[in-house]
Amino acid sequence: MRLLPDTHLLLWGAVAPERLSALARRLISDEQHELSYSAASLWEVAIKIALGKRDFTTGVAHLRERLLANGYQELPVTGRHAVAVAGLPLIHKDPFDRLLVAQALVEDITLLTVDARLARYPAPVRLV
């Protein structure tokens, strides 16, 4: 199974793995799964660090290095993803989360999230 953890799961896995649920840890650590991260998540982290958000303290370059070192594949943002965002119902207002949902749809990859609202999208989204 191809998995795309949302930004919070990526950050927690990198700096606070104890915050991950048992299910999230099990899915992410299963070597049968192909792990990806979205370039949009790095963009979100960069913006939120610049805004001084409390949960965003890990440097973007360091986070990217750790993800790549742990076998994650980088998923770039494409025009197809942007077009897919336009077709999403307005269940969630966060533009980064909406882009992750669009990427999951276009790429047929399961988005892992801790956000119950995000899990309401008609996409391959799994609440963990």
N, C-alpha and C positions, 0 to 999 in steps of 0.2 A: 504494500500500500504506500502511496505517495502522501506525505504529510507536510503541511505548511503551518507551523505554529504561529499564532499571532504575536504581536510585539511584546505584550506582557509576558507571555510564556518564554519567549527568547531571552528577555532580560532576567526573568527569574531563574531560568536554567543556567545562565551565565554567572549571576552574582548572588542568588538566593534560592538554591535548588530546594530548600526546605519548604518554600512556598508552593511548589508544584504539588498537585494532587497525586495520589498513588497511581491513578489511571494515566495521567499525563506522563509521569515518570516511566511507567511501563511502556506506553506507546512510543515515546521518544527514544528509549533505550533499546527497543527491539531492533536487532540488526536486520530483520526482514524488511523493515520499513525504510523507504528512501526519504530523507529529510531535506527540505528546502527552506530557505528564508527569502522573504521579499525585499528587494531593494527599497521598497516603500517603507518597510519597518526601520531600516537604517535612516532614511530621510526623516521619519517621525521622531526617532531618538535624537537626531541632530537638532531638530527644531525645538523639542521639549527641553533639551539640555540648555539651549540658548535662552529659553524662557525661564529657566531656573526651576523647572518642575522637580519636586522632591523624589519621585520614583525613578528619575532618569539621571543617573550619575555615572554610568559606565560610558567611557569614550566610544565614539562610533567606530573608529579605526580598530580599537582593541576588541570590541564586540565582533566586528567582521572577521578579524583574525581568528578569534576563538571559534566562531561558527565554522569557518573553513577548515580549521585544524580538527574539528570534531566531525568532519565528513558531510556537512551541509552543502547543498548546491545553491548557488545564487540564482534567484528568479528575477530577471529584469522586468521593468514595467514597460509594456508595449502599447501601441495604439489600439490593438484589439482589446486590451484590458480597459483602457479609457472608454472605449465605445460600450463595453459591457456594463460599466458603471452607470451609464445613462439609462440603461434598461432596468435597473434595480428599483424595486419599490423603496420608498423612504421609511424603512423600518428603523434604521440607524442613521444618525446625522454625521458621525465622525467620518471625514473623507478618507482617512487612512484605512479604517476598518472596511469601508465600502469598497475600496480598491482591493483589499485582500479577498473579499467575497468575490469580486469580479475575476480576480486571478484564479481563485479556486474553480469557478465555473468554466472559464476559458481553458484552463490547463487540466481539468478533470483531476484535481488534487484535493485532498481533504484538509480543510482549514480547521485547526484545533484552536479552541478559544475558551476563556473563562467567562466570557460575556454572554449571558442568557439572551439578551436582545439580539446580538449578532447571530446566535444559533437559530433564530426564527426565519432566517433567509432561506429561500428555496434553492439551496446550493449544497454541495457536499461540505457541511459544517458539522463539527462534533464538539459538543460541550464537554469539557474535561475539568 
